[in-house]
Amino acid sequence: MIDKWDSALKFLPPDRLKEMAPRLARPLVFTNGVFDILHAGHVAYLEAASAQGSCLIVALNSDASARGLGKPGDRPFNTLKDRVRVVGALGCVSWVTGFDEPTPEALLAALRPDVYVKGGDYRVEDLPETPLVRGWGGRVSIGPFLEGRSSTQLIEHLRAGAP
């Protein structure tokens, strides 16, 4: 028996998640990202994504994948293991997994979510995943973007020594 809640229990490796896919609650919602330093913008976005279905899967870029995205500096600051723990602690998140590729297209194809959500700093027509998701009748949705709330801005603020 588990005495305390352990957010790491929400982590499923991609292969295990693929096995579970037929049993996951529908509509299934999928989103992905680095989520390096969790902030209010991330939380609002994940809550809005979760509201679009019954089960929210968050796929996190592996550390190597995140570094390949061209994020400034030595990011990610937090390891995949730590990011899984933090994102998994959110009540709106059903499952957390990771992926090594630049985009989660292979994972999307295996899970075939009903809704694929990206943040408000993206455009549906620019996402390489859009044709794939629409190919099985899925919907691509853009979540909210809280102006002035980004990991990059937060890091710059901290590095500048601003209060």
N, C-alpha and C positions, 0 to 999 in steps of 0.2 A: 504494500500500500504506500502511496505517496503522501507524505505529511504536508508538503508545501507545494504550491503551484510551481511548475517548472516550465517556463516558456519554451525551452529547448524541445519539449515534447511535441511541439507543433512542426518540427523539422522533419521532412521526408526527403531522402535522396531522390533524384529524378527517376531512377528505375522503379523505386517503390511507389512513387506518386503515379507513374504511368500504369502500374498494376492496379492501383486503387481507382483510377479514373472512372470506370463504369459504375462504381458505387458512390461517387461523390454527388452531393446534393446539386440539383439543377434549379435554376440557371446557374451555371458555373462561370465565375468571373476570374479573370487572370490579369495580372499586371506584373511589371518587372522594373528593376532599376538597381542602383547601387545602395541608396539609403544609408550613406556613410555616417552622417551626423544627423540623427532624427530631429526634426523641428516641427513647428506648428503647421507649416505648409505640407509636409509629408503626411501628418496625421489627418488633416482636412481632406487631402487627396485620397488616402486609403479608406477613410470613412465613406466618402462619396462613391468610391469604387465598390465597396462592400454593399452599399445600398442598392446596387444594380442587380443583385442576385442573391442566391442562398448560400454560396460558398465562395470565399475569396482566397485564391492562391497568389502568393507573392513570390516571384522568382528573383533571387538576388544574383547579380554578377559576382562571379568568383573574384578573388583578389587580383589574379592575373588579368581576367577579363576587364575588370574595372580600370586597371592601369592602362589597358589598351584603348580606352575610350578618349584619351587625351585630356583627362581632368588635370587641372593645374596642380603643380606641386607634387608632393609624395603621397598622393591619395591612392587607395583609401587609407584613412587613418585607422579605422577599425577593421579588424579581420572579419572574414566571412562568418566565422563562428560567433563573434560578438554581435555582428549585425543581425544574424539569425535570432539571437537571443532577444535583442531589443525589439525587432519587428514582430517576433512571435509573442511578445508580451501584450500587444495590442488586441483588445477584445474583438475588433472588427476583422481580424485576420484569422482565417481558418487553418491554412497550412503555409509553410515556408519551405522553399527549396532553393537550390543554387544551380548555376549553369556556367560553363567555361567559354562559350562562344561569344562573339560580339553582340549577337541578337539571340533571342530565345525561340527562333523559328522552329527548331527541331522539337522542342518541348511543347510549343503551341500545337504543332501538327499532331503530336501524340495525344495531347489532352483534349483538343478540339473544344475550347471553351465557348460558351454562348456569347460572352462579352469579353473583349480585350480592351483594357483601359490604359491610357497613357496620360501623363500630366499636361496641364494647360500650356506648357511651353512647347508643345508639339502640335503638328497639324496632321489630321487623318491622312490626307493625300500624300504626305511626305514619308509616312512610315513604311518601311520595307515589309512589315508584317501584314499590312492592310489587305493586299490581294489574297494572301494565304487564308486569313480569317474569314473573309467574305466568300472564299471558295467553298466552304462547307455551310454557308448561311449564317455565320457568326456576325456579330455587330462590333464595330470599333467605336470607342467612345473616348472623348477627351475630358479628363477630370478638371477640377478647379485648380487655379494657380493663384496663390496668395502673393501679391506683389510685395517685394522687399524681403521675401523669406526664401532663401536658398542656402545650401551648404557653403557654396563658394563665397557668398556675401558674409555669412557668419564667420568663416575662416579668416577672410580679409579683415573683418572688424576685430577679431581677437588678435590677429598678428599686429594690427596697428596699435594695440594697447588701449583701444577706446573702451570707456566704461559701458 
